[in-house]
Amino acid sequence: MQVTGSCHCGAIRFDADIHTQKVSVCHCTDCQRLTGTAFRLSVPAAAGSFHLLDGTPRVYLKKADSGRIREHGFCEICGTPLYATSPGPEPRVYNIRAGALPQAQRELLRPSRQIWYRSRLRWLPPITDAPAIDGDPS
């Protein structure tokens, strides 16, 4: 599905071709902290399909429990999380943060898996049609 997303203030806009059948809910404590809420909903873009249309994201380098380095792109003006990707040359796979997409597009994103399920906040109702993995599937 072709999408066009943006940060909250509109300073950064992008487009991408996303894999709607690969939507993930991440329950890890880092995603809880980085989003300021209970989990993060992400969808990967096809390699090489992510393009910035306006603005330049600020990048935060985060070391995962696996030891891998991830680039987290966000708007330095309004703070909207936009994507995460691995460092290196293009084409790369960008995991688009669902909140950066318009509401009508977010409505179409049904989770196909849940990762770091052991960190799930217990008051969340279960997502029964999305298999749960207790860790990083990579």
GIMO-V959744 format. One record per pair of residues at least 12 apart in sequence whose ideal C-beta (glycine too) atoms are under 6 Angstrom apart, sorted by the first residue. I is the first residue (numbers start at 0). GAP is how many residues later the second one is. D is the distance in whole Angstrom. If there is no record, write none. Layout:
# GIMO-V959744
I,GAP,D / I,GAP,D
This chain:
# GIMO-V959744
0,17,5 / 0,19,5 / 1,15,6 / 2,13,6 / 2,15,6 / 2,98,6 / 2,102,5 / 4,95,4 / 4,96,5 / 6,68,4 / 6,71,5 / 6,73,4 / 7,70,4 / 7,72,5 / 8,68,5 / 8,69,4 / 10,44,5 / 10,64,6 / 10,66,5 / 11,43,4 / 11,45,6 / 11,63,5 / 12,40,4 / 12,41,4 / 13,38,5 / 13,39,6 / 14,36,5 / 15,29,4 / 15,33,5 / 15,34,4 / 16,29,5 / 16,32,4 / 17,25,5 / 17,27,5 / 18,25,5 / 20,91,6 / 21,22,5 / 22,20,5 / 22,86,5 / 22,88,5 / 22,89,5 / 23,18,5 / 23,89,5 / 23,91,6 / 24,14,5 / 24,16,6 / 24,86,5 / 24,89,5 / 25,14,5 / 25,89,5 / 25,90,6 / 26,12,5 / 26,89,5 / 26,90,6 / 26,92,5 / 26,93,4 / 27,88,4 / 27,91,5 / 28,90,5 / 37,83,5 / 37,86,6 / 40,57,4 / 41,53,4 / 41,55,6 / 42,53,5 / 42,66,6 / 43,49,5 / 43,51,5 / 44,49,5 / 44,51,6 / 46,44,4 / 46,46,5 / 47,43,3 / 49,44,4 / 56,16,4 / 56,17,6 / 56,25,6 / 57,16,6 / 57,18,4 / 58,12,5 / 58,14,6 / 59,12,4 / 65,70,6 / 68,18,6 / 69,14,5 / 70,14,5 / 70,16,6 / 71,12,5 / 79,20,6 / 80,16,4 / 81,15,6 / 81,18,5 / 82,12,6 / 82,13,5 / 110,16,6 / 110,19,4 / 111,18,6 / 112,17,6 / 112,18,5 / 113,16,5 / 113,18,5 / 114,18,5 / 114,22,6 / 116,15,4 / 116,17,5 / 117,16,5
